[in-house]
């Protein structure tokens, strides 16, 4: 149980599949970054915020296609 919670709230794991994360990605505009930018939503045309990028599928955790 504790391991599942760590994966869900960790910036190093995808909250959808629990797999390893690889940086950050915006689910709205698709911009990727190696670190979290708390002000990305101001410059994003869709108003998106960075989410963990799933290493397995390359999508943000909001659009993870694993499982």
N, C-alpha and C positions, 0 to 999 in steps of 0.2 A: 504494500500500500504506500509506504513512504517513498519508494523508488518511483512509483507512478506520479506522485505529487511533485517530486523534484523535476521530472521530465516535463510535466505540464507547465510549470512556472519558470523553467530555466531558459535563458537566452541561448543555450547551447543545444537545445533539443526542440524538435518540431512538436507542437502541442497536439497536432492531428494524429500523427503516426507514432510519435515517441522516438523517431529516428534522430540521427545526428544532424545538427544544424550547421550551416555554412554562411555566416554573415547575416545580413538583413535584406529584405526586399519589400517594396511597396506593392500591395495587392491591387491598387488602383491604376498607377502609371507604369509599373514594372521596373522602376529604377532599383538597382542593387547597390549595396554598400558593405564595406567590411565592418562598419560600426553603426550603432544606433544614432540617428539624428532626431532629437526631440522636436525640431522645428520644421521637419520635412513637410508636414501638412500645410504649412503656409505657402510653400512654393509649388506643391503638387496641384495640378489642374483638377483632380478628382477629390482633393482634400484627404488623401489617404495617409496613414501612419505606417512606419516601418514595422514589419513582422519578421520573425525568424524565417530564413530561407532554408527549406528542406534540402539536404545534400543529395538525397536519393533521386528526387524528381526535379529539383531546381526551381520549384514554385514557392511562393510565400505560404506560410502555414495555413492561411485562409483558403488557399486554392490547392492544397496538397492533394496529389492524385494517388498517393500510396494507400494501400489497404482497400 
